Amino acid sequence: MAVTVTVTVPEGALSALRQGPLEFAEELKRAAVAKWYELGVVSQSKGAEILGISRSEFLDFLSKYRVTPYQVDDAELAASP
């Protein structure tokens, strides 16, 4: 089941990105999922599910947003030998 969410943005936001409302909404969703993954809010599987793509496509998708597929925090890096 899908849920529809309405977001109001200034008209200038669409022209700044040179996109129509549907393209802008899709881009907004992709950017949000990339950021949520980067922050550790969603997993690779959940991010892929939200976007309707496979997990392997999700890993490729992350590179477009310059997000590493590895979710490691500073404490975990410091603890590694």
C-alpha positions, 0 to 999 in steps of 0.5 A: 500500500502506498501513501500520498504525501503533499509537500508545498514548496515555492514555485521558484524551487521547481524552476531552479532545478528546471523540473516539473512537479512530478520530477521534483517530487521524485528527486525530493524523495531520492534525496531524502532517502540518500540522506536518511541512509547517510544518517543511519535512519534507513537500511539499504533494504528499506531505502531500496524498498522506498525507491522501488529498486533492488538493493544492488541498484540502491548501492549504485544510486548512493554514488550519485549522491556521494553517499558511502554504502558503508554505515560506520561511525567514528567510534567503530573506526577508532576501535578497529585495529 
